[in-house]
Amino acid sequence: MTKLSVNINKIATLRNARGGNMPNVVQMAIDCEKFGAEGITVHPRPDERHIKYQDVLDLNEVVTTEFNIEGYPDERYMELVKKVKPDQATLVPDPPDAITSNAGWDTIKNKEFLTGIITELKREGIRTSIFVEPATEVIEYARGTGTDRIELYTEPYAANYQKDREVAVRDFVLAARKAKELGIGINAGHDLSLENLKYLKECIPFLDEVSIGHALICDALYYGIANTIQMYKRKLN
């Protein structure tokens, strides 16, 4: 079974636009789990433009499924993750001012850096995942870092899905097979939606987890969060 982790960054963005505590980020996480999500994902950025440092601490008190904290592994991120000890830390190569994650790690160039970070996190008992693009050589070097999982950066798949879905998914299938062959767990995320999720799962049936935020929260404006989560789960299972 592929788990659905709901990224609630956009809920925090909406709250921050007005101030106060509406919508309530913590309550949304509780509700997402109640409605069937198997995980909650957050990506606290240095400027706290959506998820805030305190949100992560508050969420850690209530999340009962898998808690996944994404981020660039700078000193601030590492301090937070070590304090919270989430189920999973997903390492992304974003610069501080990035609007959203838009590239995977060059695991060849950054192997030594990532190995040190992952060793540190695993010492704390935290499962690690590296955000990567679908290239078999990148996957091979990822294994050398000691990571537990990779997260396939699926924006290129989503962007090309309508043009030719078979071509769009091809590199992702090859990368996933290589990861499976090497004994690395496989997550996926970025621009996955009700339109393109089912086909990705059909082509990569051994996906461990997908992390979905923007499209899922947008769909929830029309369908409601409870119904939307079930719609996404049906695409996966």
N, C-alpha and C positions, 0 to 999 in steps of 0.2 A: 504494500500500500504506500502511495506517495502522500506525505503529510502536507497540509496547507498551513503555512505560516503567514499571518496577516500583518503587513507592515502598516503601523498606525501613525506614521509621520504626518500624513495629510490631515489627520484629525487634530494634531497639535498645531499645524499651520493655520487651520481655521480658527482654533481657539486664540492663537496669538494675534490674529488680525484684529480682534476686538478687545483682548485682555480678559481678565476674569478667568472663569473655569468652565466655560461652555463653548463647545462640547467638552465633556469631562473625559480626558484621555484614559485615566485609570478605569473608569466605568466602562468605556468602550472596549478596553482589553478584556475585562471580565465578561462582557456581553459576547464578544467574538468567540471566546472559549465556550461559553454556554451554548452558542448557536452552532458549534461544531469545529471551529478552528483548532488545529493541533499544535499551534505555536503562535507566538507574538514576536514580531521583529521591530526593532527601532534602530535609527541611525542618528545618534546625537552628534551634531556638528559643532565646531568651536564657537560659532556665533549664536547658537541656540535659536536659530530662526524657526525651528519646528520643535522637535523633542528637546527638552531641557535636561540638564544634569539631574535636577530634583525629580523629574518625571521617571528617570531610570531607577532611581532609588525607590520611588513610590510603587512603580510597577513590579519591582522585585519582591515586594511584600504580598502581591496578589496573584501574579501569574502562576498557574498550576500546571500548565502544559510545558512546552519548550520555550525558553526565553533566549532570543538571539539578538546580540548587539553587534551591529555593523559599524565599521569606521576605519579611518586611517590610524595605524598603530603608533601614534605619537605618545609622548609622555602622559598627556591628559587622558587619552583613551585607555592606555594601559593601567593607569591608576584607578580609573572608574571600573574597568572590567575585573581587575583583581579584587576590588572592594565588593562588587556585586556577585561575582562568580556565576555568570549565566551558564545555561546549558551549552551554548555555542557562541563563539566569537568569530565573526566573518570579517576578514581583513580585506579592505578595499584600498586602491591606490589613489584615492581622491585628494587633490589639493584642497586646502581649507575653504576656498571660495567657489568650489564646484556647485552648480545648481543640483545636479544629480550624478550618480555614478555613470561614467561614460567610457570606461575602458577597463580591461583586466590587467592583472600584474604581468610584467615581464619576469617570469620566474627564473629565467636564465641570468639576467642582469642582477636581479635582486635576491638570488638564492641565499646568500650568506645572511643578509638582513632578515629575510623571512624565517630562516632556520632559527636564528636567535630569538625572534619574537615568539615563534611557535613553541620552542623549548620552554620559554618562560611561562607561556599560557598553560601548557600541558602539565607543568610542575604544579599549577594551581588546580588541576583537575578539570580544565575547561576544554571542551571539544573545539577544534579549530577548522575553519574553512577558508580557502583562498579564492577570491573573485578572479576568474580567468576567462580569456577568450578561447574559442574552440580550435586549438592547435595542438596536435599530438605531442610535439616537442615541449611545449609549455607544460602539458600534463606530466610528462616524464620528469621534468625538473621539479615540478610541484611535489612529486613523490619524495624527492631527495630532501625536501624541507622538513619532512616528518608530519605534514598536515594530515588530518583525519579525512577531510573532504575537500572538494572543490565546489565552487558555485559557478556554473556556466552563465556568462553574461549574454543574455538572450535578446538584446536590442536588435542586432543584425537579423536574427531570425524573424522577429516581429515586423521589422521594417520591410522585409522581402516576402512575407508570408502570402500576401495577395497576388504577387507577381508570379511566383512559382514556389509552392510550399515544399516540394520535393527537393529542389535546389537549396532553398532557404535552410532546411533542416539537416542537410547532408553533413556538413562539418561538425555539427553538434552531436550527431549520432556517432561519428568516428571518434570524436573526443571522449564521449561518454563510454564507448566500448574500451578505449585505451585506459581510462580511469578504472573501469571495472576489472580489467585484466591486471592492473597494478594493485588492486585491493583498496582503492580510494573511493570513499562515498561520494555521491553525486547529488548536488543541489542545483537549482536553476532559478534565475530571477532577472527581471527588468523588462518592462513592457509586455509581460504576459497578460492575456485577457481571455474573456469568454470565447472570443473568436478563434484564438490560436492555441489555446492550452491543450485541448483534447488531442490534437494531432501530434504535438510535442510528446505527450505522454504515450501515445500509441507507438511512436518511433523509438522512444527511450522508456520502456516499461519498468526499468529498474531504477528510476529516479527515486531518491530518498525523500526529497523535500522541494517544494517551490515556495518562494517568498514573493508575495504580491501585495502591492499597496495602491498605487495611483489608479489603475483601472478598476480595481475592486471597490475602492471608496467612491469613485465616480458612478459605478453601477449601483451602489447602495443608495445614491440620491434618487434613483428611479424605482428600484425594486425593494428597498429596505435592506438593512444589514443582515438580518436573519436569513431572508430568502436568498440574498446574494451569496453568502457563504455556502449555502447548500447548492446553489447553481454551480459554483466553482468546484465544489467537492464532487459533484456528478461528472464534471468534465475529467476529473482525475481518476475516478473509480467507477 
